[in-house]
C-alpha cells in the first residue's frame, strides 16, 4: 500500500511544482510589463486629458488612475486587474483593450497556425531525410535552406513576394485578409476567416481568404521551416549514431524502418517542444509580416498603439503574447510527459 501513496505524492509534488513555476513566471511577466509602463517617457494622464487640460483636471485624473499611490500598491492593483481581464481602455480605439485583442488576435492565430503547419509539414521530413542521407545533395539543400531562412530579413522577403507573386504574376491576393468584394460578408464565429467561411459554406470567400493568407503564411512557414528542419536534422543525427540503430541494421531491418519507425519515434518527444516554441515565436514575431501585408492582427495592433503612445493597449498585447508562451510551454511539458514513458 505504500507504493501507490508514494506515487500519488510524487504526482502531487510535480503538479504543485508546475503550478508554482507558472505562477512565478506570470508574476515576472507582469512585473516586467508594469515596470515598462512606468519607465516609458509617456504621460498616461496627458494621453487622457490632453495637453490643454487645467491642473485641476490633470490632478483629478491622476488620482483616479491611482498614480498617486505607492508603486507596490499600484502593482498589486495591476495584478488584480490583469487577472480579471481588465487591461484598461485603449486611447486609440476608445474600446476596452480586451475587446480589441479579441478582435485582432484570431487573425494572428490563423496566420501563425498556417505558417507552423507549412513549417512542420516540410521542415520535419526535410530534416529527417537530410540526416538519413548525411553529406548528400538533400542534406546540402536542407542546410542552405536553413541558413537562408535564418539570414534573410523577413521584411525583404515579404516585399519581394508581393512584387513577384502579386504584382507581376498575380498568383495571390494582395495585402489584407480579404478582397473588397468579400470584406465583411462572412459571419464571424471564430474570427478566423478560413474557418468562418467554411462554417458558412461560402467557398468563394474561402478561396479569396486563402489567396490572401497563403503568401504571408508561407513566409512565416519558411522562417519556421528553417528552425524546425535544422533541429530535426540534429536530433536525427544523434539517434542514428546510437547503438540500438546499429543493432537494428545488423538484424537486417530496412533503412526506412530504422529511420522512421525507430529513430524518428524517439525524436518526437523533443520535437514537440521545438514545434511549440516555433509556433510561439510566430505569434509574437509576425509584426513585420503583418505590417507589410496590412494584416489586422495583434502584431500590427501593438505597433500602431505603440506609435500612438497607447500604453494600455501595448502592455495588454504584450501580456497576452507572454501568456501564450507560458501556455505553449505548459502544453509541451504535458505532451512530453505523455509521450515519454520514462517520465511516468
Residue pairs with C-beta under 8 A, 6 or more apart in sequence:
18 330
18 333
22 326
22 330
25 326
26 322
26 323
26 326
27 79
29 319
29 322
29 323
29 326
30 75
30 78
30 79
30 82
30 319
31 75
33 315
33 318
33 319
33 322
34 74
34 75
34 78
36 315
36 318
37 44
37 311
37 315
38 71
40 311
42 309
42 311
44 65
44 67
44 311
44 312
45 58
45 61
45 62
45 65
45 67
46 53
46 58
47 91
47 309
47 310
47 311
48 61
48 65
48 91
49 57
49 58
49 61
53 61
62 68
66 73
66 74
66 77
67 74
69 77
81 87
81 88
82 319
85 98
86 96
86 98
87 96
87 97
87 98
87 101
87 312
87 313
87 315
87 316
87 319
88 96
88 97
88 312
88 316
89 95
89 96
89 97
89 312
90 96
90 97
90 100
90 305
90 310
90 312
90 313
91 308
91 309
91 310
91 312
91 313
92 304
92 305
92 308
92 310
92 313
93 100
93 313
97 312
97 313
97 316
97 317
98 316
100 301
100 313
100 316
101 298
101 301
101 316
101 317
101 320
102 191
103 191
104 296
104 297
104 298
104 300
104 301
105 191
105 297
105 298
105 320
106 190
106 191
106 192
107 177
107 191
107 192
107 193
107 295
107 296
107 297
107 298
108 283
108 286
108 290
108 295
108 297
108 298
108 299
109 192
109 283
110 192
110 193
110 194
110 195
110 213
111 213
111 216
111 217
111 220
111 282
111 286
111 289
111 290
111 295
111 297
112 220
112 279
112 282
112 283
112 286
113 279
114 194
114 213
114 214
114 217
114 221
115 216
115 217
115 218
115 219
115 220
115 221
115 223
115 224
115 282
115 286
116 220
116 221
116 224
116 275
116 278
116 279
116 282
117 221
118 217
118 218
118 220
118 221
118 222
118 224
118 225
119 220
119 221
119 222
119 223
119 224
119 225
119 227
119 228
119 278
120 224
120 228
120 275
122 221
122 225
122 229
123 224
123 225
123 226
123 227
123 228
123 229
123 232
124 228
124 229
124 232
124 271
126 138
126 142
126 145
126 225
126 229
126 232
127 142
127 228
127 229
127 230
127 231
127 232
127 233
127 235
127 236
128 232
128 233
128 236
128 259
128 260
128 264
129 138
129 142
130 138
130 139
130 141
130 142
130 143
130 229
130 233
131 139
131 232
131 233
131 234
131 235
131 236
131 237
131 240
132 236
132 240
132 255
132 259
133 139
134 237
139 233
142 229
142 230
142 233
143 230
145 225
145 226
145 229
146 226
146 227
146 229
146 230
147 226
148 226
149 222
149 223
149 225
149 226
149 227
150 226
150 227
154 219
154 220
154 223
154 288
154 289
155 288
155 289
155 292
157 219
157 222
158 216
158 219
158 288
158 289
158 292
158 293
159 292
161 215
161 218
161 219
162 174
162 175
162 215
162 292
162 293
165 171
165 172
165 215
166 172
166 173
166 174
166 215
172 211
172 212
172 214
172 215
173 179
173 208
173 211
173 212
173 215
174 212
175 212
175 292
175 293
175 294
175 295
176 183
176 212
176 293
176 294
176 295
176 296
177 193
177 209
177 212
177 213
177 295
177 296
178 186
178 193
178 205
178 208
178 209
178 212
179 208
179 212
181 208
182 202
182 204
182 205
182 208
182 209
185 202
185 205
186 193
186 196
186 197
186 200
186 202
186 205
186 209
187 196
187 199
187 200
188 196
189 195
189 196
189 199
190 196
190 199
193 205
193 209
193 213
194 206
194 209
194 210
194 213
197 203
197 205
197 206
197 209
198 206
215 293
216 286
216 289
216 290
216 292
216 293
216 295
219 289
220 282
220 286
220 289
223 282
223 285
224 278
224 279
224 281
224 282
227 274
227 278
227 281
228 274
228 275
228 278
231 270
231 271
231 274
232 267
232 271
232 274
235 267
235 270
235 271
236 259
236 263
236 264
236 267
239 245
239 262
239 263
239 264
239 266
239 267
240 259
240 263
242 263
244 262
245 258
245 262
245 263
248 257
248 258
248 262
249 255
249 258
268 339
269 336
269 339
269 340
272 332
272 335
272 336
272 339
273 332
273 336
276 328
276 329
276 331
276 332
277 328
277 329
277 332
279 328
280 324
280 325
280 328
280 329
283 298
283 321
283 324
283 325
284 299
284 321
284 324
284 325
285 299
286 295
286 297
286 299
287 299
287 300
287 302
287 303
288 299
289 295
289 299
290 296
290 297
290 298
290 299
290 300
290 303
291 299
291 300
291 303
294 300
298 317
298 320
298 321
301 313
301 317
302 313
302 314
302 317
302 318
305 313
305 314
305 317
306 314
336 343
337 343
337 344
